[in-house]
Amino acid sequence: MLFSIGEFSKITGLSIKTLRFYHEQAVLIPSHIDEKTGYRYYAESKIERAHIITSLRRLNFTLSDISDILSNFDDEADLLDYLEQQKQRISEKLKEYRVISDSLNQIILREKEARKVMKQATFEVEEKTVDSVLIAGIRMQGKYSDCGKGFGQLGRQLGSHICGKPFLLHYDTEYKELDADFEACMPIRKEISEEGISVRELEGGRCVALIHKGPYEELGRSYARILSYIKQKGLEIKMPTREVYIKGPGMIFKGNPRNYLTEIQMLIRE
């Protein structure tokens, strides 16, 4: 049984214009074309194909994709298996997107909180003089987060000899993700000899300083402020720079990173 293009249009819900376009794209080819009139006729078997095309178009499949699908799966069971596989892939993608969405929400929330803290912060860039200090340090290379191992070793080996806040000396002039050059340091009361630890007098002098309030991951905002100040004043930084951890995670409790206090100190060449 053959249906005219008008009849087939009513059966499938596809306009004649769309049926002609699908013919041109070789997606839904008529079963017969009258040589004299050019009229298109469709067999009953084409109805299911038309419904599949319509369903896939609603799911935003391109005509090229639909053409590939229909050419590779003549058997309806094979096509259903393929669609099941596509559904599974989409479900997996949705899970990934949910994880990404949650991560983006956390980033957005953290950024909003960081901006709020920066607006409310009363800390300002200042110039001051820092005294020379006797320190014990462990020079390290790697990720900045590895400094905790250095501080842990200093704490175990020095104990009651420590007399101040821990701090980090940065020997790089740039940020390095994996091979940063830094030194975990502690002020100490007197000279002692411990294997793997450098004990020496750390030179003081005039410096530009700024106290950062918040997580370590957001120190970049405060670095921007202090470096802008130094550039505006035409000052020259003397390496290494310092991060003094006034308030941070404790040995047992991490505490709230929003309340961490870190002083950035950059000594200036006279």
N, C-alpha and C positions, 0 to 999 in steps of 0.2 A: 504494500500500500504506500502510495506517495502522496505527500501533502504539498500544496502550493506554498510559496513563500509567505503569503498572507495568512493561510491557515496555520502554518508552522509558527508564525509570529504570535498568533493568539494562544497556541498550545504552550509555547515556551516562555511567553512574556518578554520576548526580545523584539525590539523594533525591526522593521524591514531594513532600515539604514544600518543598524548594528549587525544584522545577519549578512548584509552585503560586505560590511567591513571585515567580519570574521572570515568570510570567504576569501577576500583579498589577502588576508594575513595567513591563510591556509590553516586556520584553527578549526573551523567548522565548514567543511566543504559539502555542497549539495550532492545528493545522491544522483541527480540527473539534471541536465540543462538542455532545454529544447533548442535545437540547432537553428530553427527558423525564428523563433520569438525571443530566445535568450532567457526565457523564464526558468527560474530555479525551482526544483522540487526536492523534497526531503523525505527520506524513508523513516518509518516509525522508529527504527533503531537509533536514529540521530537525536531523538528526544532526550534520552538519558545523557548523551554527550553534552547537549546544550545545557542541561541542568547542572552538570559537573562544572562546565565552564563558568556559568553564572555564580555558582557557589565559590569557586576559587577566586573569581574577580572581586567578590565581596570581601575576601580575605586579603586583598591587595596583592595577589599574585599577578605578575605581568603576563601579557599574552605570550611572550617568549617562553616564560617558565611553564605556562599552561601547555603550550605546544610541545615542549620537551616531555612533560609529564605524560600527556596523552599518547605521544608517539612511542614512549618506552613501556607503557602499560596498557596493552590491548585488553587484557583480562581484568575484569572488575575486582577479583580477589586480590590480584597483585597491586592494583591501584589503592585499594583499602589498606593493604599492608604498608604501602608507601606513605599514605596519609597518617597512619598510626605512628610511623617513625617520625614524620614531621611534627606531629603533635608532641611527641616525647622530647624532641629537640627544643621545641618552643617552651615546654614546661621547664626544662633545664635552664634555658636562657632567662626565663622569668625569675627563677631562683637567684641567678647571678645578678640580674638587674635589681632585685630586692636588696641583696647585700650591698651593691653599689649605691643604691638609694639611701640605705641606712648610713653608709659611710659618708655620703655627701651631706646628709643631715647633720652628722656629728661635726664635719668640717665647717659647715655654715654656722652652726651653733657656737663652735669654738672661736670662729672669726668674729662673730658678733660680740661675744663676751670679751674677746681681746681688744676690740675697738672701744668697747665701753670702758674697760679698765684703763686703757691708754688715755681716754678723754678725762677720766676722773682722777688719774694719777697726779699727785702734786710734786713728784720728783722732777728735778730740773738738772740739766747739764751744769757741772761746776768745775772750776779749776782749783786744785788744792795741792798740797805737798804731802807725799807719803814718806815715812821714815824707812831707812834701811832695816832689814829684819833678817834674823837667822832662820833659815828654812831647811827642811828635809824634803827632797823631791825624788820622784821616779819618772824619768823620761820615757815616753811611750809613743808608739806609732800605731794607728788603726782608726777605729771609729771613736768619735767623741764619747759615746756612751760607755766605752771601755774604761773610762777614767775611774769608774766605781771600783774596779779591781785594784787600781793604784791606791786610792784612798783607803780601801780595806786593808791593804798590806801595810800602809803607813800607820794606820790605827793599831794594828796588831803588834807591830815591831816597836812603835814609839811610846804607846800608852800615855802615861802621865807626863811625859816630856813635851807633849803638845800644849801650846799656850795661845791658840787663836783659831780663827775660822779657816777651813780648808779653801784652797783656791787653785785655779788652773792657769798655767802659763801657756799662751798660744804662740808658737814660733812661725806659723804660716801667716802670710799676708792675705790669704784667700781661704774660702771654705773648701774643705776637702772631705769627701764622703767616707772614704775607706782607708786612706793613708795619711790622716792628719798627724802633724807633729806637735805634741803637747806634753806638759809635765804636771803631774798631780803633786801638789805641795801642801805642807803643813808648817806653820810657824812653830819653832821649838825653843825651849828655855836655855839649853846649853848644847855645846857640840858633843855629838856621840858618833860612834862608828857602827854602822849596820850594813850588812852585805846587801848590795843592790840598791842602796839609797845614797843619793848625793846630798851632803850636808855642806852648806855654804851661806855666806852673807849675800842677800839679795839687795841690790842697790835701790835706793829710794830716789826721790826727786819730784819735780813738778809734773803733775798729771792732769788729764781731763777725765772726769768720772761721772757716772750716771748710775743710779740704782734702778734696776728693772724689777717690776713686780709681775709675777706670773710664771707660767711654765717655761722650761728651758727651750722648748720648741719655738717659742715666740720671741726669743732674744733678738732675732733679726730686726724687729721693730725698733728696739732701743739702740742697736748698732747703727741703724740709719740715722737716728737723732744725734748720736755722739760724733759720728763721722761727718755729718753735715756741719756740725759746730766747728770741728777741727778744720774743715775745708774753708769755711767762711772766715775763720781767724787766720788762715794761712799758716797753720802749725804743721810740724813734722813729727810723725809718730816714731817713738823709739821702741824697737822690738825687744823682748816679747810683750804682748798685751796680756792683761790679767782679767780673770773672772773670779771674784771673791764671793763665796756662797754664804751669805749672811743668814739666810733661813731656807732650809731645803728639807728633803726627806730625812727622817730619822733612821736609826739603825733597825728599829722594829716597825714603826708606822710610817707610811709614805707621806701622810698628811695631804692637805689640799694644795695641788700645784698652783692654784690661783693666788695663793698666799706666799709662794716662794719669793725670796728677795735675793737678787744677785747684783753685786756692784761691778760694773765694767770699768776698768782702769786702763788708761792709755798714757804711758809716760811720754813726755814731750822733750824733743831735743832743744837745748838752749842755744 
